[in-house]
Amino acid sequence: MDMTDIFQNHRPRLLALAYRLLGSRADAEDVVQDAWLRWAGADTAAILDPEAWLVTATTRLGLDRLRAATRQRLDYVGPWLPEPLHIAAELPPVPDPAQVHAVAEEVSLAFLTLLEQLGPEERAAFLLKEAFGHDYAGIAELLGHSEANCRQLVHRARKRLQEGRPRFAADATQHRRLLARFMEATQRGDDAAIRALLHANARLLADGGGVVTAALRPLLGAERIARLFWAIARRGGSHPARLGSVNGEPAILRFDGDRLHSVTTIEIDGGRIARIYSVLNPHKLRALVTAGDVGASLQ
């Protein structure tokens, strides 16, 4: 197998790692391209473990970009949400109970947003251990820390992420049912119906990136969130919506003419919607789908 074939064989894993590190499809693709350039210029005959070499290069490049992105996001207009990796017009198959946790831990907008709470090395250590199954010796060598320090990084990350997760998550059927009811209620601007679906302390994060109109701060509380959707519908600002999927989880897709206007996912806690994540920034959606080609997805 030549060096190009070796790289292409590992490319999906490298892209998966870079995307989870960065929460940005475009940045992840840039990191993998940079890893390819390093690989192409390396003495591959002297590399005993190509996968380890490529994972190390991708992680280090990803960390450099993540540190820069962390600084840049301080100046981002409004809440920053991850850039969706793939969108489809159909709801994903209902996973069996053993798969539900794995899906949530992979690339949901909620989980990627939660990862933003971690420092760059904490995030890398956690992902390498929990998502990619690396041992602490390998993580320590890659990050340039002791094994004990890496264990502590992963422990702290696991604890912080656990604190941010719903205490009583819904099963897949309940999740879809609540998402569909929420879509219908927000399309009508039905204040009472929306409030009935929301947790009293619900939180809405809307990422417009300063490009389109969106709440500049997280919106807290069922009353305020319901009032927002009521006002949008009253002004005639609701966009045609349908159920689909974002990164493999059920989502609401809204359209402005033939253009994808926004994607919305939810988190459920105790039978009510506790968090709403809406990506409206067109720069994060433009390469994905249109109303005329709504079934397209990125691999």
Sequence and secondary structure as in RCSB ss.txt:
>XXXX:A:sequence
MDMTDIFQNHRPRLLALAYRLLGSRADAEDVVQDAWLRWAGADTAAILDPEAWLVTATTRLGLDRLRAATRQRLD
YVGPWLPEPLHIAAELPPVPDPAQVHAVAEEVSLAFLTLLEQLGPEERAAFLLKEAFGHDYAGIAELLGHSEANC
RQLVHRARKRLQEGRPRFAADATQHRRLLARFMEATQRGDDAAIRALLHANARLLADGGGVVTAALRPLLGAERI
ARLFWAIARRGGSHPARLGSVNGEPAILRFDGDRLHSVTTIEIDGGRIARIYSVLNPHKLRALVTAGDVGASLQ
>XXXX:A:secstr
  HHHHHHHHHHHHHHHHHHHHS HHHHHHHHHHHHHHHHTS GGG S HHHHHHHHHHHHHHHHHHHHHHHGGG
 SS      S EESS      HHHHHHHHHHS HHHHHHHTTS HHHHHHHIIIIIT   HHHHHHHHTS HHHH
HHHHHHHHHHHHHHS SS   HHHHHHHHHHHHHHHHHT HHHHHHHEEEEEEEEEE TTTS   SS EESHHHH
HHHHHHHHHTT    EEEEEETTEEEEEEEETTEEEEEEEEEEETTEEEEEEEE  GGGTTTT BGGGTT    
